[in-house]
Amino acid sequence: MRLIALAAGIVAFAAWIASGDSGTALFLWATERQRDFQNAMAGALQAIRAGDGWALTTLCALSAGYGFVHALGPGHGKLLLGGTAASGLV
């Protein structure tokens, strides 16, 4: 029963992403946040070059955050996972 609920959730999420306005808003938000993270990572790199001891830790944290918002963007297997769940292969 849990597997069916999980599959239904994945399919619903994939449909929401592909539906247009909601998915477009999410993609735009993710793109803007990626740009923010890229600018912050560039600043952390400059701080590393300037000898700031905490800048490497900052860069690592920013990289993790960037990876999260990047994965929200288009592609990255969401459609494949949704299609697999819909076909009952999960």
C-alpha positions in Angstrom: 0.0 0.0 0.0 2.9 2.4 0.8 4.5 1.7 -2.5 1.2 2.6 -4.3 1.0 5.9 -2.3 4.7 6.6 -3.1 4.1 5.9 -6.8 1.0 8.1 -6.8 3.0 10.9 -5.2 5.8 10.7 -7.7 3.3 10.7 -10.6 1.4 13.7 -9.1 4.7 15.6 -8.6 5.8 14.9 -12.2 2.4 16.0 -13.5 2.6 19.2 -11.5 6.1 19.9 -12.8 5.0 19.2 -16.4 1.7 21.1 -16.1 3.0 24.5 -17.2 2.4 27.4 -14.8 3.3 25.6 -11.6 6.3 23.9 -13.1 7.4 27.1 -14.9 7.3 29.0 -11.6 9.3 26.3 -9.9 11.9 26.3 -12.8 12.2 30.1 -12.7 12.6 30.1 -8.9 15.3 27.4 -9.2 17.1 29.3 -11.9 17.1 32.5 -9.9 18.4 30.6 -6.8 21.1 28.9 -8.9 22.3 32.3 -10.0 22.4 33.5 -6.4 24.4 30.4 -5.3 26.8 30.9 -8.2 27.4 34.5 -7.2 27.9 33.5 -3.6 30.3 30.7 -4.6 32.3 33.1 -6.7 32.6 35.3 -3.6 33.7 32.4 -1.5 36.4 31.6 -4.1 37.7 35.1 -3.9 37.7 34.9 -0.1 39.7 31.6 -0.3 42.3 33.4 -2.5 42.4 36.2 0.0 43.2 33.7 2.8 39.9 33.5 4.6 40.1 30.3 6.7 36.3 29.8 6.7 35.7 30.4 3.0 36.3 26.8 2.1 33.6 25.7 4.5 31.3 28.3 3.1 32.0 27.1 -0.4 31.2 23.5 0.5 27.9 24.5 2.1 27.0 26.7 -0.9 27.8 23.9 -3.3 25.4 21.5 -1.5 22.7 24.1 -1.6 23.4 24.7 -5.3 23.1 21.0 -6.0 19.7 20.9 -4.3 18.2 23.8 -6.3 19.8 22.6 -9.5 18.1 19.2 -9.1 14.7 21.0 -9.0 15.2 22.3 -12.5 13.9 20.5 -15.6 15.1 17.0 -16.4 17.1 15.1 -13.8 15.0 12.0 -14.1 11.7 13.3 -12.6 9.8 12.4 -15.7 11.4 9.0 -15.9 10.7 8.2 -12.3 7.1 9.4 -12.7 6.6 7.3 -15.9 8.1 4.3 -14.2 5.8 4.7 -11.2 2.8 5.1 -13.5 3.6 1.9 -15.4 3.7 -0.1 -12.2 7.4 -1.1 -12.5 8.2 0.4 -9.1 
